[in-house]
Amino acid sequence: MPTIMEYSKFEEIFNREIFEHSKPKLLETIANEPNRYIGLFRPTKPKGKLLQNLLQSHEIRMGNAFEVLFEEYFRILGYNILQKKFTDENLDIDQCFRNDDVIYFIEQKIRDDHDSSKKRGQIDNFERS
């Protein structure tokens, strides 16, 4: 069984998760909510706001891409991937997999220096479950 991921698979995941839908989604948002990009009291010019939105979207999607990437890697290593959403408990886990009799839960973070309340909320949700 292979224990490495082919670069083409890595590239495919990142392109799909980060870039594939970002510009169409941005255009859809502009069409549906133009007030988010222009306004009397908005100091950012529309072009700057569009760029800011696109780059922030890519940053968020990067976290999603890493979740998909690691799930695929755990699959390559032979782990049994389990469901990640537990609606009865309102719990959404980034990684949930099994190896033999051990079940693993992972909450992934790429960068969390901008909002520590999100991290605290995740811990509180886990403790309540």
N, C-alpha and C positions, 0 to 999 in steps of 0.2 A: 504494500500500500504506500502511495507517495506521501511524503511529509512536507512537501513544499508546494507553493502555489505558483503556477505559471504566470509570468509577467502579463501575458495577454489577458488572463482572467482578472488580475488586479486592475489593469487598465480599463477593462470593460465595466467592472463594478464602479470605478470612480467616474468614468464618463457618463454612465447611465444615471447614477445617483446624484451627481453634482451638476453636470452641465446639460444633460439631454433636454430637460423640461424647463430650465431656468428662464430662458428668454421668452418662450411662449407664455409661461406663467406670469412674467412681468408685464407683457403686453395685455394679457387678460385683466390683470389688476389695474393697469392704467385705464383701460376701457371702462371697467366697472366702478372704479373709485378714483377718478382724476383729481379729486380734492386732496388726496394724499401727497400729491406731487407739486401742486401750485397753491398759492394762497397769499393773501395780503401781508400777513405777518411772518411768512416763512423766509428766513434769511438765506436759505440755500436755494440756488437757482435750480430750475427743473432738471437740467442735465446732471447737476451734481447729486440731486436727490435720487435720480434714476440709477446712477452709478453706485451710490451708497446702498440702495435697495438691492441691487444685483449682487454686490460684493458681500453684503450681510447674508443674503440668501445662500450664497456659495459657502459661507462659513458655517451656517447652520446645517446645510446639506453635507458638509464634510463630516460632521459627527454621525449623520445617518449612514454615510458611505462606510465609515469605519465599523459601524454595527454590522452592516451586511458583509463587509470584508472579513471580520473576525468570525462571524457565523459560518461563512464558507470555509475558513481555515479550520475551525473546530470540526466541521463535517469531514474535511480532508484527513484530519487526524483520527477519525473514526468515532467521534462522539455522537451520541444520539441527540439531535436537536429537539427540544421540547417547546410547547406553546409558551409565548411570552406575555400574553395578555390574560389576566384573571379578572373578569368583569365583576364577579360577585364581590371581590375584595377591592375593586377599583385600582388594580395594580398592573403596571406595565413595566416589564423587566427588559433591559437591553439585551441580555444573553441569558438563556436558560437551556442547559443541556445536561445530559447524563453520561456517566462513564461507570460501568458496572453498577454498583449499588449506591453510588454517590451522585447527588443532584447538585449542580452548580448554578448559582444566580450571580450575575455580574451587572453592576450599574457602571456604564462607561462614561468617562468625561474626557473631553479633549482639552478644554480650557474652561475654567470656572472661576476666574479671578474677577469677573464682572458682576456676579450675582450669587452670593453664598446662600441666599434664602432658598434657591432652587435645590441646592444640595441638601439643606436641612429638611426641606419638604419631602425629598425622596427617602431620607432616613426615617422620618416620622411615618410615612406611608408604609414602609417595610416593617417597622416596629408594631404598627397597629394590626398588620395582617397576621 
